[in-house]
């Protein structure tokens, strides 16, 4: 059997397991690398005809040109986001770029609400107290979500699932999206409003927008000031939607009630890795971690068995299709 060589970058044990279990891998010769793809790691390509990459691999024009020069024909993103890829350069170089636009929106939606409720009901603090045999309830007061106004910024697949969950809590829902869907909103008791109105009216604001030039630092000093005093902010989308410096100022002033993040503006090189034996050099992240009303997870909202299986399945099928000269799966080509 003719094997199709694929260089797999930024791989973790759960990646290797899910891809090994995916159907259709018999014709693929994997080269698994724990390091990320970038200008300094191109040697890891080593004759591959395709590369499989993740959110923090760097595929700028120079890297893409080097890939094309070595014979790579296909860049397969095993994620939905693609702001780390210079798509114009890829097209000029004749490289096929694919992604996994929807693996398990339920995974991200459920993690969004889990983060909020962990922060709101102080579950992380209670867990640590009880393990130390401290059963005091002092400082653990939260609030009912029932009857609260939740502002959903971005009503794609994930945002709509988040809306459905919050409806189950009995929340009032308002939403912002550059491309509102009035039919969906009417059917789901959701009111579309301008973004400033969403910020001013919401007890909880949750972000589910892609990172674009227009959405970069959507939450900044000016817009954070528009939020209702004491409101909670949740971001399981892209770190750069929030200006971290401005966020810290609004936390220090007490304007925000709490912040729950699964993504961080400068997460590259930090998230997905173990730095427990090192001194963290990111001063803003250190400061965020010091707030009692901030909870951070390291970009794990996608991390369920179902999501990993779907990512592997779509990515492998696209690798096989492109290698055979066939078009990628519908909706996955960039």
Rosetta silent file (secondary structure, phi, psi, omega in degrees, C-alpha in Angstrom):
SEQUENCE: XXXXXXXXXXXXXXXXXXXXXXXXXXXXXXXXXXXXXXXXXXXXXXXXXXXXXXXXXXXXXXXXXXXXXXXXXXXXXXXXXXXXXXXXXXXXXXXXXXXXXXXXXXXXXXXXXXXXXXXXXXXXXXXXXXXXXXXXXXXXXXXXXXXXXXXXXXXXXXXXXXXXXXXXXXXXXXXXXXXXXXXXXXXXXXXXXXXXXXXXXXXXXXXXXXXXXXXXXXXXXXXXXXXXXXXXXXXXXXXXXXXXXXXXXXXXXXXXXXXXXXXXXXXXXXXXXXXXXXXXXXXXXXXXXXXXXXXXXXXXXXXXXXXXXXXXXXXXXXXXXXXXXXXXXXXXXX
SCORE:     score description
SCORE:     0.000 S_00000001
   1 L     0.000  134.296  177.004    0.000    0.000    0.000 S_00000001
   2 L   -73.828  120.668 -177.208    1.278    3.488   -0.898 S_00000001
   3 L   -92.262  141.768  179.625    1.620    5.431    2.355 S_00000001
   4 E  -102.513  109.529 -176.229    0.832    9.146    2.581 S_00000001
   5 E   -75.999  128.811 -179.362    3.373   10.857    4.905 S_00000001
   6 E  -129.973  126.539  175.998    1.873   13.415    7.305 S_00000001
   7 E   -93.205  122.361 -172.244    3.828   15.492    9.852 S_00000001
   8 E  -109.974  114.863 -174.148    1.682   16.048   12.957 S_00000001
   9 L  -105.959  158.487  177.905    2.735   19.034   15.106 S_00000001
  10 L    54.047   46.802 -174.613    1.962   20.169   18.663 S_00000001
  11 L   -92.637  144.350  176.905    0.699   16.701   19.492 S_00000001
  12 L  -122.252  165.771 -178.790   -0.395   15.495   22.913 S_00000001
  13 H   -54.958  -38.362 -179.233   -1.243   11.953   24.095 S_00000001
  14 H   -69.058  -29.458  174.511   -4.976   12.553   23.666 S_00000001
  15 H   -64.477  -51.110 -176.405   -4.361   13.664   20.056 S_00000001
  16 H   -60.759  -39.102 -179.824   -2.399   10.543   19.209 S_00000001
  17 H   -65.858  -46.421 -177.325   -5.024    8.309   20.797 S_00000001
  18 H   -67.354  -36.786  179.348   -7.975    9.886   18.978 S_00000001
  19 H   -73.770  -33.378  177.530   -6.206    9.860   15.601 S_00000001
  20 H   -65.328  -28.651 -178.271   -5.053    6.267   16.062 S_00000001
  21 H   -89.733   -8.498 -178.083   -8.681    5.264   16.593 S_00000001
  22 L   -72.702  143.104  177.983  -10.020    7.208   13.594 S_00000001
  23 L   -71.788  147.258  174.623  -11.157    5.227   10.580 S_00000001
  24 L    91.276    8.973 -176.671   -9.159    5.530    7.349 S_00000001
  25 H   -87.578   -1.933 -175.150   -5.693    5.933    8.836 S_00000001
  26 H   -59.225  -32.537 -177.441   -4.272    2.742    7.269 S_00000001
  27 H   -93.050    9.459 -177.140   -2.814    4.659    4.336 S_00000001
  28 E  -109.710  131.844  174.199   -1.243    7.435    6.441 S_00000001
  29 E  -102.666  103.629 -176.316    2.325    7.392    7.742 S_00000001
  30 E   -81.967  142.193  165.594    2.291    9.676   10.784 S_00000001
  31 E  -121.474  103.658 -176.120    5.274   11.586   12.143 S_00000001
  32 E   -88.268  129.762  177.865    4.164   12.846   15.551 S_00000001
  33 L  -126.068  134.615  176.951    5.966   15.871   17.022 S_00000001
  34 L   -78.151  -25.325 -178.792    5.334   17.437   20.412 S_00000001
  35 L   -80.313  161.905 -178.873    6.808   20.763   19.304 S_00000001
  36 L   -83.516  158.648  174.975    4.905   23.373   17.312 S_00000001
  37 L   -84.736  130.495  177.679    5.394   24.129   13.640 S_00000001
  38 L  -166.949 -173.889 -176.898    7.221   27.367   12.976 S_00000001
  39 H   -58.220  -32.604 -176.555   10.255   28.816   11.268 S_00000001
  40 H   -89.468   -1.332 -175.867   12.605   26.994   13.658 S_00000001
  41 H  -125.305   20.672 -177.414   10.993   23.554   13.423 S_00000001
  42 H   -64.295  -21.772  178.334   10.625   23.017    9.678 S_00000001
  43 H   -61.255  -23.159  179.935   13.011   20.062    9.849 S_00000001
  44 H   -68.695  -15.099  178.316   10.129   18.155   11.422 S_00000001
  45 L   -67.356  -47.143  168.258    8.331   18.139    8.077 S_00000001
  46 L    43.024   59.685  174.346   10.982   15.705    6.759 S_00000001
  47 L    84.725    2.000 -179.650    9.475   14.660    3.436 S_00000001
  48 L   -68.607  152.234  176.781    5.817   14.854    4.459 S_00000001
  49 L  -102.318   -5.554  175.864    3.222   15.766    1.845 S_00000001
  50 E  -149.807  151.694  174.161    0.834   17.182    4.434 S_00000001
  51 E  -122.338  142.525  177.044    1.108   18.803    7.845 S_00000001
  52 E  -114.492  119.358 -170.271   -1.474   18.581   10.626 S_00000001
  53 E  -129.401  170.293 -176.948   -1.404   21.614   12.913 S_00000001
  54 L  -125.382 -168.176 -167.957   -3.221   23.250   15.811 S_00000001
  55 L   -65.929  -27.769 -175.456   -4.138   26.746   17.011 S_00000001
  56 L  -104.868    5.903  171.861   -0.672   27.905   18.082 S_00000001
  57 L   -73.215  142.260 -174.937    1.384   26.630   15.156 S_00000001
  58 L   -99.516  113.151  179.044    2.765   29.550   13.118 S_00000001
  59 E  -121.472   68.703  176.334    1.980   29.398    9.412 S_00000001
  60 L   -83.093 -176.748 -176.135    3.035   32.787    8.112 S_00000001
  61 H   -59.191  -42.496 -177.513    4.146   33.438    4.537 S_00000001
  62 H   -64.489  -43.365  179.829    7.738   32.356    5.160 S_00000001
  63 H   -66.482  -42.671  179.587    6.747   29.062    6.793 S_00000001
  64 H   -63.767  -39.856  177.661    4.184   28.303    4.093 S_00000001
  65 H   -62.768  -40.511  178.589    6.720   29.026    1.354 S_00000001
  66 H   -66.247  -38.980  177.563    9.171   26.657    3.017 S_00000001
  67 H   -61.934  -47.349 -179.495    6.492   23.971    3.276 S_00000001
  68 H   -61.411  -37.563 -178.859    5.601   24.318   -0.392 S_00000001
  69 H   -66.684  -25.775  179.672    9.279   24.143   -1.346 S_00000001
  70 L   -89.461   -2.937  178.276    9.641   20.781    0.431 S_00000001
  71 L   103.061    4.946  176.409    6.651   19.310   -1.404 S_00000001
  72 L   -68.172  135.323 -179.048    3.887   19.824    1.139 S_00000001
  73 L  -114.383  -17.509 -169.397    0.519   20.129   -0.590 S_00000001
  74 E  -140.739  128.607  171.931   -1.955   20.219    2.295 S_00000001
  75 E  -109.324  112.297 -177.319   -2.173   22.086    5.612 S_00000001
  76 E  -106.527  109.299  175.988   -4.784   20.379    7.793 S_00000001
  77 E   -83.493  126.006  177.211   -5.909   22.392   10.814 S_00000001
  78 L   -95.542   48.312 -178.119   -7.410   20.174   13.495 S_00000001
  79 L  -159.630  174.461  179.773   -9.373   23.115   14.913 S_00000001
  80 L   -90.096  -38.094 -177.608  -11.946   25.679   13.833 S_00000001
  81 L   -73.111  147.721 -178.254   -9.832   28.843   14.154 S_00000001
  82 L  -140.936   20.549 -179.238   -7.427   29.776   11.378 S_00000001
  83 L   -70.854   -8.001  176.973   -6.091   33.228   12.281 S_00000001
  84 L   -89.908    4.992 -178.019   -2.619   31.656   12.623 S_00000001
  85 E  -118.967  131.066  174.388   -2.495   30.903    8.873 S_00000001
  86 L   -81.484   93.916 -173.839   -1.715   33.384    6.106 S_00000001
  87 H   -68.199  -33.990  177.891   -4.449   32.235    3.753 S_00000001
  88 H   -61.255  -44.510  178.990   -3.501   34.634    0.951 S_00000001
  89 H   -65.100  -40.182  179.608    0.011   33.199    0.886 S_00000001
  90 H   -60.113  -43.846  179.313   -1.320   29.642    0.984 S_00000001
  91 H   -63.894  -43.468  179.557   -3.497   30.278   -2.065 S_00000001
  92 H   -60.985  -33.432 -177.488   -0.614   31.892   -3.972 S_00000001
  93 L   -88.490   -2.203  178.605    1.557   28.865   -3.190 S_00000001
  94 L    76.051   22.767  179.574   -1.103   26.381   -4.247 S_00000001
  95 L   -88.966  134.842  172.672   -1.502   24.863   -0.787 S_00000001
  96 E   -82.745  129.154  177.636   -4.815   23.314    0.223 S_00000001
  97 E  -120.006  125.500  178.139   -5.839   24.472    3.717 S_00000001
  98 E  -125.527  161.492  177.567   -8.600   22.689    5.602 S_00000001
  99 L  -141.446 -178.303  174.263  -10.040   22.963    9.090 S_00000001
 100 L  -116.353   92.212 -171.273  -12.657   21.343   11.314 S_00000001
 101 L   -66.583  -27.890 -179.607  -15.364   24.001   11.453 S_00000001
 102 L  -148.529  106.180  179.116  -17.630   22.162   13.901 S_00000001
 103 L  -100.525  -64.396  172.214  -16.439   19.249   16.012 S_00000001
 104 L  -144.326   87.788  176.928  -18.540   19.382   19.173 S_00000001
 105 H   -59.060  -25.348  177.182  -20.147   22.752   19.796 S_00000001
 106 H   -61.957  -38.047 -178.793  -21.798   21.078   22.788 S_00000001
 107 H   -59.376  -47.551 -177.839  -18.376   20.652   24.419 S_00000001
 108 H   -70.689  -41.716  179.869  -17.600   24.382   24.287 S_00000001
 109 H   -61.579  -44.937 -179.414  -21.126   25.440   25.212 S_00000001
 110 H   -66.142  -38.144  178.625  -21.198   23.154   28.247 S_00000001
 111 H   -66.110  -35.402  178.182  -17.750   24.303   29.375 S_00000001
 112 H   -56.468  -49.994 -177.825  -18.899   27.918   29.109 S_00000001
 113 H   -71.795  -35.246  177.389  -21.690   27.364   31.613 S_00000001
 114 H   -62.028  -42.210  177.458  -19.513   25.131   33.810 S_00000001
 115 H   -61.013  -48.209 -178.999  -16.919   27.909   34.074 S_00000001
 116 H   -59.263  -46.631 -177.299  -19.541   30.483   34.966 S_00000001
 117 H   -70.705  -32.532  175.173  -21.154   28.316   37.611 S_00000001
 118 H   -61.996  -44.875 -179.908  -17.805   27.287   39.084 S_00000001
 119 H   -70.106  -46.471 -176.531  -16.887   30.947   39.488 S_00000001
 120 H   -61.796  -47.363 -176.160  -20.345   32.101   40.573 S_00000001
 121 L   -92.972    8.166  174.271  -20.898   29.414   43.218 S_00000001
 122 L    58.076   35.630 -175.301  -17.212   29.452   44.280 S_00000001
 123 H   -64.311  -38.679  179.844  -16.939   25.707   43.693 S_00000001
 124 H   -63.346  -37.536  179.640  -13.172   25.833   43.118 S_00000001
 125 H   -74.305  -39.720  178.951  -12.655   27.583   46.445 S_00000001
 126 H   -63.550  -39.821 -179.917  -15.070   25.297   48.291 S_00000001
 127 H   -59.352  -47.258 -179.493  -13.320   22.224   46.889 S_00000001
 128 H   -65.882  -38.228  179.546   -9.940   23.367   48.214 S_00000001
 129 H   -62.385  -49.210 -175.176  -11.396   24.296   51.618 S_00000001
 130 H   -63.355  -35.635  177.574  -13.090   20.946   52.175 S_00000001
 131 H   -63.942  -23.337  176.683   -9.909   19.062   51.254 S_00000001
 132 L   -98.557   14.196  179.364   -8.263   20.980   54.130 S_00000001
 133 L    62.201   30.013  174.822  -11.200   20.084   56.433 S_00000001
 134 L  -103.621  108.942 -174.640  -12.413   23.677   56.398 S_00000001
 135 L  -104.765   16.804  176.935  -16.204   23.507   56.146 S_00000001
 136 L   -68.485  145.615  177.015  -16.903   27.224   56.565 S_00000001
 137 L  -102.048    4.590 -177.849  -19.231   28.842   54.014 S_00000001
 138 L   -61.252  129.632  177.210  -17.875   32.340   54.558 S_00000001
 139 L    81.744    8.574 -177.038  -17.166   34.097   51.251 S_00000001
 140 L  -108.682   14.645 -177.639  -18.883   31.459   49.121 S_00000001
 141 L   -71.599  130.059  175.618  -22.147   33.269   48.390 S_00000001
 142 L  -114.242 -157.022  177.983  -23.180   33.188   44.731 S_00000001
 143 L  -138.227  155.413  174.685  -26.306   34.249   42.867 S_00000001
 144 L   -71.204  135.059  171.171  -29.234   32.542   41.148 S_00000001
 145 L   -75.979  -26.032 -179.509  -28.971   32.499   37.375 S_00000001
 146 L   -55.280  128.604  177.205  -32.754   32.314   37.216 S_00000001
 147 L    83.664   -7.770 -179.800  -34.165   35.627   36.056 S_00000001
 148 L   -81.003  156.168  177.442  -30.770   37.127   35.195 S_00000001
 149 E   -93.833  122.088  179.237  -30.056   38.715   31.815 S_00000001
 150 E  -109.846  126.248  178.152  -27.400   36.887   29.809 S_00000001
 151 E  -101.363  118.264 -177.727  -25.834   38.628   26.821 S_00000001
 152 E  -104.108  113.808 -179.941  -24.569   36.263   24.137 S_00000001
 153 E   -98.100  104.080 -175.141  -22.087   37.845   21.755 S_00000001
 154 L   105.430  110.870 -176.206  -21.982   35.639   18.673 S_00000001
 155 L  -118.087   48.494  168.976  -24.884   33.364   17.777 S_00000001
 156 L   -78.822 -156.200 -175.673  -23.252   30.696   15.666 S_00000001
 157 H   -59.774  -44.006 -178.219  -23.526   27.026   16.592 S_00000001
 158 H   -70.511  -46.505 -179.732  -21.869   27.434   19.986 S_00000001
 159 H   -58.652  -37.408 -179.997  -23.649   30.650   20.900 S_00000001
 160 H   -69.423  -36.969  177.047  -27.025   29.104   20.078 S_00000001
 161 H   -68.834  -38.392  175.612  -26.329   26.076   22.256 S_00000001
 162 H   -60.451  -43.483  177.969  -25.251   28.356   25.094 S_00000001
 163 H   -57.529  -43.145 -178.950  -28.529   30.249   24.659 S_00000001
 164 H   -62.702  -40.860  179.409  -30.478   26.991   24.925 S_00000001
 165 H   -64.948  -45.324 -178.706  -28.715   26.056   28.160 S_00000001
 166 H   -67.870  -30.292  173.423  -29.349   29.460   29.734 S_00000001
 167 H   -60.973  -37.559  177.590  -33.003   29.297   28.704 S_00000001
 168 H   -63.499  -27.748  176.440  -33.158   26.122   30.764 S_00000001
 169 H   -78.710  -11.770 -177.096  -31.945   28.113   33.762 S_00000001
 170 L    86.382   27.331  179.897  -34.782   30.584   33.251 S_00000001
 171 L   -85.551  157.474  170.442  -32.570   33.451   32.107 S_00000001
 172 E   -91.424  129.749 -172.596  -33.601   36.379   29.926 S_00000001
 173 E  -111.851  130.603  168.213  -31.501   36.302   26.757 S_00000001
 174 E  -125.104  157.058 -173.292  -30.221   39.145   24.628 S_00000001
 175 E  -146.406  155.383  171.829  -27.707   38.740   21.822 S_00000001
 176 E  -129.977  137.842  173.362  -25.381   40.556   19.466 S_00000001
 177 L  -157.042  138.150  176.998  -24.138   39.248   16.139 S_00000001
 178 L   -58.849  -23.150 -179.836  -22.897   41.062   13.013 S_00000001
 179 L  -129.232   76.339 -175.404  -25.299   38.820   11.069 S_00000001
 180 L   -65.858  149.551  178.168  -28.402   38.403   13.236 S_00000001
 181 L  -115.918   95.868 -174.333  -30.915   35.652   12.555 S_00000001
 182 H   -64.360  -33.938 -179.305  -34.328   37.067   13.406 S_00000001
 183 H   -65.430  -46.590  177.864  -36.112   33.765   12.758 S_00000001
 184 H   -62.769  -43.688 -178.223  -33.928   31.854   15.222 S_00000001
 185 H   -60.292  -44.890 -179.072  -34.199   34.657   17.793 S_00000001
 186 H   -64.015  -35.265 -178.117  -38.003   34.735   17.625 S_00000001
 187 H   -77.512  -14.778 -174.096  -38.205   30.966   18.015 S_00000001
 188 L  -124.339   19.166  175.492  -35.880   30.946   21.038 S_00000001
 189 L    58.630   38.967 -179.974  -36.957   33.973   23.072 S_00000001
 190 E  -114.183  135.608  178.588  -33.792   35.869   22.217 S_00000001
 191 E  -108.924  119.950  173.895  -33.682   39.614   21.580 S_00000001
 192 E   -77.212  135.633  179.662  -30.955   40.981   19.302 S_00000001
 193 L  -138.758  159.975  172.672  -29.569   44.309   20.492 S_00000001
 194 L   -61.247  153.293 -175.112  -26.618   46.565   19.566 S_00000001
 195 H   -57.497  -44.323  177.883  -23.395   45.579   21.330 S_00000001
 196 H   -59.136  -36.435  178.508  -23.331   48.604   23.696 S_00000001
 197 H   -67.142  -40.024  177.960  -26.885   47.783   24.801 S_00000001
 198 H   -58.814  -44.508 -178.969  -25.935   44.160   25.422 S_00000001
 199 H   -64.707  -40.583 -175.566  -23.070   45.267   27.663 S_00000001
 200 H   -72.000  -27.951 -172.551  -25.198   47.746   29.599 S_00000001
 201 H  -100.055  -16.813 -169.570  -28.086   45.334   30.240 S_00000001
 202 L   -87.361  136.810  169.068  -26.384   41.972   30.875 S_00000001
 203 L   -80.106  -28.491  176.369  -25.660   40.408   34.240 S_00000001
 204 E  -134.089  130.428  174.201  -23.486   37.888   32.363 S_00000001
 205 E  -114.831  126.363  179.285  -21.724   38.510   29.026 S_00000001
 206 E  -125.447  135.058 -171.305  -20.383   35.470   27.176 S_00000001
 207 E  -101.893  129.516  179.707  -18.256   35.662   24.018 S_00000001
 208 L  -143.150   45.405 -179.291  -18.666   33.304   21.055 S_00000001
 209 L  -109.414  150.403  172.050  -17.254   35.274   18.123 S_00000001
 210 L   -72.895  160.279  176.568  -14.382   34.393   15.777 S_00000001
 211 L   -86.053  116.410  177.120  -11.241   36.515   15.888 S_00000001
 212 L  -132.460  169.678  175.002  -11.257   38.980   12.993 S_00000001
 213 L   -55.855  -31.729 -178.502   -9.766   42.470   12.555 S_00000001
 214 L   -76.582  -31.172 -177.095  -13.183   43.817   13.564 S_00000001
 215 L   -94.709   -7.353  177.979  -13.513   41.699   16.713 S_00000001
 216 L   -58.284  126.929 -177.298   -9.908   42.132   17.927 S_00000001
 217 L    52.887   41.740  173.969  -10.092   43.755   21.400 S_00000001
 218 L   -55.974  -39.086  173.208  -13.866   43.948   21.147 S_00000001
 219 E   -97.276  106.369 -177.585  -13.731   44.223   24.919 S_00000001
 220 L  -131.914 -171.091 -176.435  -11.427   47.163   25.611 S_00000001
 221 H   -56.547  -41.048 -178.026  -11.222   50.062   28.062 S_00000001
 222 H   -71.220  -47.226 -175.552  -14.181   51.817   26.446 S_00000001
 223 H   -76.283  -33.806  176.012  -16.478   48.828   26.016 S_00000001
 224 H   -61.684  -34.294  178.595  -15.649   47.225   29.371 S_00000001
 225 L   -66.144  -20.996  179.297  -16.737   50.498   31.000 S_00000001
 226 L   -78.340  -15.668 -177.089  -20.158   49.993   29.350 S_00000001
 227 L   -68.301  148.070  177.328  -20.750   46.750   31.240 S_00000001
 228 L   -59.484  132.337  177.014  -23.209   46.716   34.108 S_00000001
 229 L   -54.931  131.633  179.763  -21.352   47.140   37.422 S_00000001
 230 L    86.589    0.525 -178.901  -20.851   43.723   39.001 S_00000001
 231 L   -70.669  156.766  176.583  -21.458   41.819   35.756 S_00000001
 232 E  -102.218  145.230  179.636  -19.627   38.598   34.935 S_00000001
 233 E  -122.309  130.040  179.818  -17.641   38.100   31.720 S_00000001
 234 E  -124.672  133.664  177.444  -17.004   34.665   30.158 S_00000001
 235 E  -134.195  110.471  173.246  -14.739   33.981   27.173 S_00000001
 236 L  -117.943   22.974 -174.558  -14.403   30.514   25.648 S_00000001
 237 L  -106.146  -87.320  179.260  -13.810   31.831   22.129 S_00000001
 238 L  -134.958  135.809 -174.728  -10.562   33.665   21.321 S_00000001
 239 H   -60.571  -36.875 -174.598   -8.216   35.357   23.786 S_00000001
 240 H   -77.317    3.740  169.938   -7.600   38.430   21.672 S_00000001
 241 H   -68.959  -20.213 -176.164  -11.265   39.420   21.825 S_00000001
 242 E  -118.041  131.476  172.151  -10.336   40.977   25.191 S_00000001
 243 L   -78.289  107.816 -173.636   -7.706   43.647   25.878 S_00000001
 244 H   -63.079  -39.866 -179.683   -6.049   42.129   28.948 S_00000001
 245 H   -59.810  -44.874  178.550   -4.575   45.407   30.198 S_00000001
 246 H   -66.831  -38.969  178.733   -8.016   47.034   30.163 S_00000001
 247 H   -58.726  -43.779  179.758   -9.568   43.942   31.757 S_00000001
 248 H   -62.118  -39.329  179.218   -7.146   44.132   34.657 S_00000001
 249 H   -63.286  -39.862 -178.954   -8.003   47.773   35.261 S_00000001
 250 H   -77.050  -22.243  171.221  -11.711   46.987   35.456 S_00000001
 251 H   -74.822  -44.173 -178.409  -11.035   44.093   37.809 S_00000001
 252 H   -65.035  -33.232  179.483   -8.847   46.229   40.063 S_00000001
 253 L   -76.906  -14.652 -177.796  -11.470   48.964   40.196 S_00000001
 254 L    85.034    7.677 -178.403  -14.137   46.437   41.204 S_00000001
 255 L   -65.593  -37.736 -179.391  -16.290   47.274   38.189 S_00000001
 256 L   -94.310  139.529  178.414  -16.526   43.615   37.119 S_00000001
 257 L   -77.264  -33.729 -179.894  -18.068   41.008   39.382 S_00000001
 258 E  -174.712  158.228 -178.536  -16.081   38.128   37.947 S_00000001
 259 E  -136.630  129.832  177.630  -14.250   36.847   34.893 S_00000001
 260 E  -122.973  121.529 -174.181  -14.089   33.271   33.580 S_00000001
 261 E  -126.831  134.609  167.976  -11.620   32.555   30.775 S_00000001
 262 L  -107.955   -5.756 -179.880  -10.728   29.462   28.786 S_00000001
 263 L  -135.479  157.230 -175.814   -8.576   31.533   26.433 S_00000001
 264 L  -143.563  142.764 -173.412   -6.014   34.258   26.997 S_00000001
 265 L   -53.668  -39.973 -177.451   -4.640   36.970   24.754 S_00000001
 266 L  -115.940   44.653 -175.683   -1.021   35.798   25.064 S_00000001
 267 L   -74.629  -20.567 -177.993   -1.621   32.093   25.607 S_00000001
 268 L   -56.825  129.156 -179.148    0.784   30.965   22.884 S_00000001
 269 L    87.202   -8.990  179.267    3.717   29.168   24.455 S_00000001
 270 L  -113.035  -58.490 -177.513    1.895   28.877   27.792 S_00000001
 271 L   -68.098  150.729 -177.378   -1.345   26.991   27.363 S_00000001
 272 L    78.632   -0.882 -177.752   -1.248   23.234   26.675 S_00000001
 273 L  -123.168  158.853  178.305    2.141   22.974   28.450 S_00000001
 274 L   -94.808  111.128  177.818    3.314   22.228   32.014 S_00000001
 275 L  -114.174   22.071 -173.502    5.113   25.251   33.490 S_00000001
 276 L   -65.378  -21.764  179.845    4.666   24.222   37.117 S_00000001
 277 L   -97.114   12.436 -175.739    8.410   24.053   37.714 S_00000001
 278 L  -122.265  166.391  171.590    9.105   27.497   36.290 S_00000001
 279 L   -92.084  118.545 -177.672    8.605   31.133   37.232 S_00000001
 280 L   -67.097  124.124 -174.784    5.830   32.489   35.015 S_00000001
 281 L   -90.966   -6.901 -179.442    7.177   35.487   33.115 S_00000001
 282 L   -85.977  101.943 -174.755    3.805   36.846   31.953 S_00000001
 283 H   -64.830  -35.779 -178.865    3.051   39.596   34.484 S_00000001
 284 H   -70.462  -38.606  176.746   -0.511   40.173   33.300 S_00000001
 285 H   -66.815  -40.196  176.031   -1.390   36.490   33.538 S_00000001
 286 H   -57.164  -42.709 -179.418    0.201   36.362   36.996 S_00000001
 287 H   -67.950  -41.916  177.018   -1.990   39.277   38.045 S_00000001
 288 H   -57.635  -43.261 -177.725   -5.126   37.699   36.584 S_00000001
 289 H   -67.130  -16.802 -178.438   -4.409   34.508   38.519 S_00000001
 290 H   -83.664  -13.706 -178.190   -4.176   36.499   41.756 S_00000001
 291 L   -82.014  132.996  177.965   -7.809   37.659   41.673 S_00000001
 292 L   -68.765  -23.287 -177.903  -10.279   35.643   43.712 S_00000001
 293 L  -102.314   28.474  174.553  -13.029   36.510   41.223 S_00000001
 294 E  -127.975  133.049  173.684  -11.151   35.200   38.172 S_00000001
 295 E  -127.542  135.949 -176.091  -11.067   31.582   37.026 S_00000001
 296 E  -131.291  132.130  167.359   -8.937   30.393   34.097 S_00000001
 297 L  -117.225  157.182 -167.754   -8.730   27.086   32.276 S_00000001
 298 L   -96.100   67.657  175.342   -6.102   26.477   29.616 S_00000001
 299 L    58.106   49.811 -176.456   -8.100   26.299   26.368 S_00000001
 300 L  -110.879    6.549 -176.019   -9.773   23.026   27.315 S_00000001
 301 L   -57.983  -31.032 -178.132  -13.386   23.811   26.367 S_00000001
 302 L   -79.601   -9.374 -162.078  -13.090   21.519   23.319 S_00000001
 303 L   -84.442   76.783  171.362  -11.600   18.638   25.280 S_00000001
 304 L  -127.764  160.648  178.537  -14.202   15.868   25.296 S_00000001
 305 H   -57.201  -41.688 -177.276  -14.061   12.360   23.856 S_00000001
 306 H   -64.948  -42.908 -178.967  -16.766   13.288   21.362 S_00000001
 307 H   -66.831  -44.839 -179.922  -14.961   16.412   20.155 S_00000001
 308 H   -62.095  -39.139  178.265  -11.590   14.687   19.801 S_00000001
 309 H   -64.179  -43.052 -179.933  -13.206   11.865   17.838 S_00000001
 310 H   -66.639  -40.382  178.237  -14.934   14.313   15.491 S_00000001
 311 H   -60.101  -48.150 -178.718  -11.727   16.324   14.970 S_00000001
 312 H   -63.347  -43.353 -176.951   -9.780   13.187   14.105 S_00000001
 313 H   -62.127  -48.777 -178.891  -12.472   11.833   11.794 S_00000001
 314 H   -67.126  -43.051 -178.315  -12.848   15.018    9.725 S_00000001
 315 H   -63.786  -45.293 -179.421   -9.108   15.694    9.585 S_00000001
 316 H   -63.647  -44.061 -179.845   -8.227   12.156    8.497 S_00000001
 317 H   -61.313  -40.239  177.668  -10.898   12.101    5.794 S_00000001
 318 H   -66.179  -39.333  177.294   -9.622   15.400    4.401 S_00000001
 319 H   -60.215  -44.074 -179.304   -6.025   14.139    4.431 S_00000001
 320 H   -67.976  -43.071 -179.253   -7.063   11.042    2.486 S_00000001
 321 H   -62.817  -49.652 -177.608   -9.244   12.986    0.049 S_00000001
 322 H   -64.317  -39.266  178.673   -6.645   15.636   -0.770 S_00000001
 323 H   -61.702  -30.576 -178.815   -3.910   13.001   -1.157 S_00000001
 324 L   -89.675    4.516  179.795   -6.137   11.235   -3.698 S_00000001
 325 L    79.751   17.249  179.325   -6.758   14.451   -5.643 S_00000001
 326 L   -99.095  158.295  177.707  -10.331   14.740   -4.399 S_00000001
 327 L   -69.801  149.745  176.633  -11.966   17.877   -2.931 S_00000001
 328 L   -65.069  170.505  175.554  -12.050   18.189    0.858 S_00000001
 329 L   -57.596  146.517 -179.331  -15.260   17.688    2.800 S_00000001
 330 L   -56.807  133.186  176.087  -17.849   20.390    2.254 S_00000001
 331 L    84.347    0.910 -176.719  -17.335   23.406    4.480 S_00000001
 332 L  -105.795  -16.923 -178.494  -13.814   22.508    5.582 S_00000001
 333 E   -79.789  143.181  178.354  -11.675   24.168    2.874 S_00000001
 334 L  -112.077    0.000    0.000  -10.324   27.668    3.455 S_00000001
